[in-house]
């Protein structure tokens, strides 16, 4: 635990299952930040769900004292959206790697930006597929050669921050896995945000990425909030264009200086659940997951024929 970082809540969100990530993996810092954020917010474990895909990051729900789902490769976001729409009272976290969310899962990543359902995407970014021996992931820059590659990478990189902003996410941030206190604070703020959030977390892969190491990041990252004039929050629609442009330009900065912190937070975009509530008046009061679908003997009480008979469709 970092100096000055303490859990404040009454629940322990870290279970006693032994973690089998490599020593020095950035995933440890992310788990610490998640558990601290949930504890600091005094969350009820029954109100939080973690959904992961495939990869080293996919193991995260195994180590948390909350409901968790380890689902298919690239499918963590649609599964999480299903959980959120079934019961919008839940806080739903998506834990996925850059390979999982930005390769096979890229379409779902973009689609959720349009939807703004309220899930919080924590994107573990080490630029390689660590679980399958270090192949180049979608965030590895063109021409970069990590030790598991025979030749320098011949593909261009995806910038998760610019992609998230262009896709419509209403909360977009970047953190560093060793800056646990800042990451925990960003996770808390993302959970409090009504719409969907993306938090890219830069992290070392000590086994397969010998370029973007812990020291490499430590020498480059700096915090946006250290600039007292930095204000990424949109509370009025007329502020949006200027703050979106400022955050987008800042997201392109990479190399000797890498910004971490909140790039963009728009509180004027209605969430998908509230849009649904505008169509279905009792949706928030009786969401699908809380409705009775069977009687005391387990037989269905849903009559689809009667339901359609009541519809007047020409």
N, C-alpha and C positions, 0 to 999 in steps of 0.2 A: 504493500500500500504506500502511495506517495505521502511524503510529509505534509501534514495539514489536511489530509483527506480522511474523513471519518463517516461511518454510517450513522444516520440519525434515527432511523425508523425502528420499529419493533420486530420486523421480520428479517430473517436471513434468507436471501434469495440464492445463495450458493449452496448446492447440496454436497454430499460427501463422496460423490463419484470421482475417481482419480482421472485427471486430465492427461490425455496421451499425446498432446501436441509436442513438437520438438522444443527443447530448451531454447529460450530466447525468442520464441515466436511472438509476434505482435498480438496474436489472438488473446493472450493472457491479459494484456492491458485492456482490451475491449470488454472482456467478461467482467473485469474489475469495475470498469466504468459503468457498465449496465447495471450490475448489482448495487453499486453505490447510488446510482440515480433512482432506482426503484425504492431502495431503502430510505433515501433522503426524502422522497415524496410520500413516504409512509403508505405505499401502495398495498392493497390487499392482494396477495398472490392469486386469488381466484379471479381477479379482474384483469389479469395480464396473460397474453398468449404469445409464444415465440414460434415463428415458422422459418424453417431453413430449407435450403436446397442441398446440392451435392458439393463436396469439397471439404477441406479442413474446417472451414467456417460452419459447415452443415452440422458439425457435432455440438455446436454451442447449446442448443436446447437441452442436450443430455445433462448438462452441468448446472442447470438452473432449477430452482424450486418453484416452477410455474408450469402451467400446461404448455406442452410443446409438440410440434409436428416436424418431423424430418422427411420432407417430401421429395418429389422428383426433380431431376436436373433442370434448372431454369424455370421451375414452376412455383417457386416460393411466393411470388407476388400474387398471382391469381388465386392461389389457395388462401393466402392471408386476406385478400379482398373478400372472398367468400365468407370467411369467419367474421370479418368486420361488418358486412352487410347483414349477416344473419343475426348478429347482436351488436349494434353500434355502441353499446355501453362498455364493451371490452377495449382495452388498450392492446393493439396488435403490433408486434415488432417483427420485422423481416430481417433475418441474419443471412447474408449471402456474400460470396466472393465476387471479385471483378470478372472472373471467368464464368461464373454461374449466372450473374445478373446482366452482364453486358455482352455475352456471346449468345448462347441459346436462349437466354432470358431477355434479350434486348427489346423485343417487341412488347413484352409485358411491362418492362421498365418504362418505356415511352407511353404505353397506354394508361398506366396508372397516373402519370402526370396530367393527362387530360381529365381523368376521372376525379381525382382529389378525394378519395374515399376516406382518408384519415389514417391509413397505415403508416408506420414509421420504418423506412428502409435504412438499415445500417450496412453499408457496403464496405467489406473488408478488401483493401487494395494493396496487394503485394506484387502485382504485375506478372505473376506466374501461376501456373496450375500446380500448387505445391503437393496435392494429394497424389498426382499422377506423374511425379518426377520432374516437374519444373519446366514444362513447355511454356511458350510465350502466351500470355493472357492478353486480352484486348487493350489493356492500359500500358503495355510495354512499348516504349517509343521505337520508331523506325531506326534501324541501325544499331540498336543497343544489343550487346551480347552478354547474357548471363551464363554461368558456367555449365548449365545443362544443355545449351544450344550448340550445335556444331558450327553454325555460322551466325552472323548478326541478324537480328530480326528483320524480315523483309516486308512486314506489314506496318501500316500506320497505326497510331494509338487513338483511343477514344478518351476524351476529357469528360469524366463523369459529371463535373459541375456544369459545364456548358450544356451537356446533353440534358441534364435534369432541368435546367432553367428553360431551355428551348422546348422541352416537353410539357411545361406548365406546372411543375411542382411549386407549391406555394411556400415551402421552407427548404432551403438548400444550404448545406454547411459542409465544411471539411475539417477534419481533426487529425491528430497524430496519436498513435497508440500509446506512446510513452508519456503524453501529456494527459494523464488520466483525469485530473481535476477538471481541466477544461472540457474534455470529452464528456464526462459525467454531467457537467453543467449544460452542455449543448443537448444531450439526450433528454434531460429534464425539460428544457425549453421546447424541444420538438414534441414531446408527449403532451405538453400543455397546448400546443398549437392545434387548432381544430382540423386543418386539412392534412394532406399527405406531406411527408418529409423525407428528404434524402440526406444522410450524413455519410460522406465518403471518409473512410479512416485509412490514412497512410500507415503502412506497417512494414517492418522488415520480414523477409523469409530467410532466416539464417542458414537454411539448408541448401536452397536452390538459387536465391538471388544474391550474388556477391557484388552487385553494383549499388543498388539502393539499400544500403545497410543502415543500421541504427545510427551510426555516426554520420553517415551521408545525410540523413534527414535532419539530425540535430544541428548540423552546420548550416542548414538552409531554411527551416521553417521559422516563421514569425507570426505573431498573433494580430489579427485585424483589429481587435478591440484595444490594442495598445495605442492606436491612432484615435484620439478622443473625438475626432470629427466623423469617424466612421458610423454611419447610421443606416443599416440595411432594411429597416422595418417600414412597411407600407401600411398606414392606417387610413389613408384617404386615396381614392382612385386617382386623383390628380397627381399623386406622388409617384405613381407606379412607373411611368416611362423613364423618368430620370434615375430612380433607384435600381430598376432592372438593368439599364444600360451601364450604370456604375459597377454593379455586381458582376455583370457579364464580362466587362473589360478586365476587372480584377481577376476573374477566374482564368484568364488566359496567361497570367503570370506564372512562369515555371523556369526552373534552372537554378541559378545561384540564390534566388529568393523565392520561397514558396509560401503563400499566405494560408493560414488556417484560421477558422472561425466561421461566423455566419455571413454568407454572401447575400442572401435575399430572404425576406420573410414578408409575405403578403397576407394580411388579415382581412382583406376585402373580398376574397374569392369564396363563395359558399361551398361547403363540403357536399360531396355526393349524397351523404346520408340526409342532409337537410334538404337537398333538392328532391330526394325521394319522399321525404315527409311532406313536401308541398303537394305531392300527387296522391299519397296514401296518408290520410290524416292521422291514423292510429299507429303508423309505422314505428315511431320512436317509443311509444308506450307499450305496444305489443309486437316487437320485432319477431321474425319467423322462429328464431331459436327459443323464444319464450312462449310460443303458442302450443296448446294441446293438440296433438295429432292422433291420439289413441285413447280408448277408454280404459277402465281399470283392469280389463282382461287382456289388454294389448291389441285390441282390434282397432283398425283405423276408423276415425270419425270424419274423415275427409270424403266428401261425395263429389267427384269431379263432374259427373253428369249434371247434378243440380247446379253446380257452379257455372257451367257453361249455359245451362238453360236460362239463367238469370241475365246473361249477356245478350244484348240486342245488336248483333253484328250483321250487317247486310253485305 
